[in-house]
Amino acid sequence: MIKFITGRIKGVGYACKGAYLLITTEASLKAQFFIGILVTIAGFYFEISKTEWIVQTLTIGLIMSLEGINTAIEEMADFIHPEHHKKIGLIKDLAAGAVFIFAIAAVIIGCFIYIPKIF
Protein backbone atom coordinates (compact mmCIF):
# COMPACT_ATOMS: atom_id res chain seq x y z
CA MET A 1 0.00 0.00 0.00
CA ILE A 2 2.83 2.41 0.85
CA LYS A 3 4.46 1.67 -2.49
CA PHE A 4 1.19 2.48 -4.26
CA ILE A 5 0.86 5.82 -2.46
CA THR A 6 4.46 6.85 -3.05
CA GLY A 7 4.08 5.88 -6.72
CA ARG A 8 1.02 8.14 -7.02
CA ILE A 9 2.85 11.00 -5.30
CA LYS A 10 5.76 10.62 -7.74
CA GLY A 11 3.27 10.58 -10.63
CA VAL A 12 1.72 13.84 -9.47
CA GLY A 13 5.23 15.31 -9.27
CA TYR A 14 5.95 14.30 -12.88
CA ALA A 15 2.59 15.73 -13.99
CA CYS A 16 3.28 19.04 -12.23
CA LYS A 17 6.72 19.18 -13.87
CA GLY A 18 5.13 18.57 -17.28
CA ALA A 19 2.46 21.23 -16.75
CA TYR A 20 5.13 23.72 -15.64
CA LEU A 21 7.27 22.94 -18.69
CA LEU A 22 4.30 23.36 -21.02
CA ILE A 23 3.25 26.69 -19.55
CA THR A 24 6.78 28.11 -19.38
CA THR A 25 8.26 26.85 -22.66
CA GLU A 26 5.50 26.42 -25.24
CA ALA A 27 4.36 29.60 -26.99
CA SER A 28 0.95 28.18 -27.92
CA LEU A 29 0.32 27.06 -24.33
CA LYS A 30 1.41 30.47 -23.03
CA ALA A 31 -1.17 32.05 -25.35
CA GLN A 32 -3.90 29.64 -24.22
CA PHE A 33 -2.98 30.25 -20.57
CA PHE A 34 -3.14 34.04 -21.07
CA ILE A 35 -6.53 33.78 -22.81
CA GLY A 36 -7.72 31.55 -19.97
CA ILE A 37 -6.74 34.23 -17.45
CA LEU A 38 -8.52 36.93 -19.50
CA VAL A 39 -11.79 35.00 -19.75
CA THR A 40 -11.58 34.14 -16.05
CA ILE A 41 -11.31 37.86 -15.26
CA ALA A 42 -14.20 38.47 -17.66
CA GLY A 43 -16.20 35.81 -15.83
CA PHE A 44 -15.84 37.68 -12.55
CA TYR A 45 -16.55 41.02 -14.20
CA PHE A 46 -19.73 39.82 -15.94
CA GLU A 47 -20.76 37.63 -12.99
CA ILE A 48 -21.36 34.53 -15.09
CA SER A 49 -23.56 31.76 -13.68
CA LYS A 50 -22.33 28.58 -12.01
CA THR A 51 -23.16 26.61 -15.16
CA GLU A 52 -21.25 29.10 -17.30
CA TRP A 53 -18.26 28.80 -14.93
CA ILE A 54 -18.35 25.02 -15.30
CA VAL A 55 -18.48 25.21 -19.10
CA GLN A 56 -15.77 27.88 -19.22
CA THR A 57 -13.46 25.96 -16.85
CA LEU A 58 -13.90 22.73 -18.80
CA THR A 59 -13.26 24.58 -22.06
CA ILE A 60 -10.06 26.20 -20.77
CA GLY A 61 -8.85 22.90 -19.34
CA LEU A 62 -9.63 20.96 -22.49
CA ILE A 63 -7.99 23.39 -24.90
CA MET A 64 -4.84 23.55 -22.77
CA SER A 65 -4.80 19.75 -22.43
CA LEU A 66 -5.22 19.27 -26.18
CA GLU A 67 -2.42 21.75 -26.77
CA GLY A 68 -0.23 19.73 -24.40
CA ILE A 69 -1.04 16.47 -26.17
CA ASN A 70 -0.31 18.13 -29.52
CA THR A 71 3.07 19.30 -28.19
CA ALA A 72 3.87 15.79 -26.93
CA ILE A 73 2.97 14.28 -30.32
CA GLU A 74 5.16 16.82 -32.11
CA GLU A 75 8.10 16.18 -29.74
CA MET A 76 7.76 12.41 -30.12
CA ALA A 77 7.51 12.66 -33.90
CA ASP A 78 10.59 14.88 -34.08
CA PHE A 79 12.48 12.48 -31.81
CA ILE A 80 11.56 9.43 -33.89
CA HIS A 81 12.21 11.07 -37.24
CA PRO A 82 14.21 14.35 -36.95
CA GLU A 83 14.38 14.93 -40.71
CA HIS A 84 11.34 16.09 -42.64
CA HIS A 85 9.12 13.13 -43.51
CA LYS A 86 5.75 13.18 -45.25
CA LYS A 87 4.04 10.85 -42.73
CA ILE A 88 5.46 12.67 -39.70
CA GLY A 89 4.21 15.93 -41.21
CA LEU A 90 0.75 14.40 -41.64
CA ILE A 91 0.70 13.18 -38.02
CA LYS A 92 1.70 16.61 -36.73
CA ASP A 93 -0.87 18.34 -38.95
CA LEU A 94 -3.63 16.03 -37.72
CA ALA A 95 -2.76 16.71 -34.07
CA ALA A 96 -2.68 20.47 -34.72
CA GLY A 97 -5.99 20.18 -36.57
CA ALA A 98 -7.62 18.59 -33.53
CA VAL A 99 -6.52 21.53 -31.38
CA PHE A 100 -7.77 23.97 -34.03
CA ILE A 101 -11.22 22.33 -34.18
CA PHE A 102 -11.65 22.63 -30.44
CA ALA A 103 -10.27 26.19 -30.46
CA ILE A 104 -13.10 27.11 -32.83
CA ALA A 105 -15.57 25.42 -30.49
CA ALA A 106 -14.03 27.33 -27.54
CA VAL A 107 -14.54 30.65 -29.33
CA ILE A 108 -18.17 29.71 -30.03
CA ILE A 109 -18.67 28.75 -26.37
CA GLY A 110 -17.15 32.09 -25.33
CA CYS A 111 -19.53 33.90 -27.68
CA PHE A 112 -22.54 32.09 -26.17
CA ILE A 113 -21.44 33.11 -22.68
CA TYR A 114 -20.27 36.69 -23.26
CA ILE A 115 -22.15 38.22 -26.22
CA PRO A 116 -25.48 38.36 -24.33
CA LYS A 117 -23.71 39.98 -21.39
CA ILE A 118 -21.92 42.58 -23.52
CA PHE A 119 -24.97 43.56 -25.57
C-alpha positions in Angstrom: 0.0 0.0 0.0 2.8 2.4 0.9 4.5 1.7 -2.5 1.2 2.5 -4.3 0.9 5.8 -2.5 4.5 6.9 -3.0 4.1 5.9 -6.7 1.0 8.1 -7.0 2.9 11.0 -5.3 5.8 10.6 -7.7 3.3 10.6 -10.6 1.7 13.8 -9.5 5.2 15.3 -9.3 5.9 14.3 -12.9 2.6 15.7 -14.0 3.3 19.0 -12.2 6.7 19.2 -13.9 5.1 18.6 -17.3 2.5 21.2 -16.8 5.1 23.7 -15.6 7.3 22.9 -18.7 4.3 23.4 -21.0 3.3 26.7 -19.6 6.8 28.1 -19.4 8.3 26.8 -22.7 5.5 26.4 -25.2 4.4 29.6 -27.0 0.9 28.2 -27.9 0.3 27.1 -24.3 1.4 30.5 -23.0 -1.2 32.1 -25.3 -3.9 29.6 -24.2 -3.0 30.3 -20.6 -3.1 34.0 -21.1 -6.5 33.8 -22.8 -7.7 31.6 -20.0 -6.7 34.2 -17.4 -8.5 36.9 -19.5 -11.8 35.0 -19.7 -11.6 34.1 -16.0 -11.3 37.9 -15.3 -14.2 38.5 -17.7 -16.2 35.8 -15.8 -15.8 37.7 -12.6 -16.6 41.0 -14.2 -19.7 39.8 -15.9 -20.8 37.6 -13.0 -21.4 34.5 -15.1 -23.6 31.8 -13.7 -22.3 28.6 -12.0 -23.2 26.6 -15.2 -21.3 29.1 -17.3 -18.3 28.8 -14.9 -18.4 25.0 -15.3 -18.5 25.2 -19.1 -15.8 27.9 -19.2 -13.5 26.0 -16.9 -13.9 22.7 -18.8 -13.3 24.6 -22.1 -10.1 26.2 -20.8 -8.8 22.9 -19.3 -9.6 21.0 -22.5 -8.0 23.4 -24.9 -4.8 23.5 -22.8 -4.8 19.7 -22.4 -5.2 19.3 -26.2 -2.4 21.7 -26.8 -0.2 19.7 -24.4 -1.0 16.5 -26.2 -0.3 18.1 -29.5 3.1 19.3 -28.2 3.9 15.8 -26.9 3.0 14.3 -30.3 5.2 16.8 -32.1 8.1 16.2 -29.7 7.8 12.4 -30.1 7.5 12.7 -33.9 10.6 14.9 -34.1 12.5 12.5 -31.8 11.6 9.4 -33.9 12.2 11.1 -37.2 14.2 14.3 -36.9 14.4 14.9 -40.7 11.3 16.1 -42.6 9.1 13.1 -43.5 5.7 13.2 -45.2 4.0 10.8 -42.7 5.5 12.7 -39.7 4.2 15.9 -41.2 0.8 14.4 -41.6 0.7 13.2 -38.0 1.7 16.6 -36.7 -0.9 18.3 -39.0 -3.6 16.0 -37.7 -2.8 16.7 -34.1 -2.7 20.5 -34.7 -6.0 20.2 -36.6 -7.6 18.6 -33.5 -6.5 21.5 -31.4 -7.8 24.0 -34.0 -11.2 22.3 -34.2 -11.6 22.6 -30.4 -10.3 26.2 -30.5 -13.1 27.1 -32.8 -15.6 25.4 -30.5 -14.0 27.3 -27.5 -14.5 30.6 -29.3 -18.2 29.7 -30.0 -18.7 28.8 -26.4 -17.2 32.1 -25.3 -19.5 33.9 -27.7 -22.5 32.1 -26.2 -21.4 33.1 -22.7 -20.3 36.7 -23.3 -22.1 38.2 -26.2 -25.5 38.4 -24.3 -23.7 40.0 -21.4 -21.9 42.6 -23.5 -25.0 43.6 -25.6 
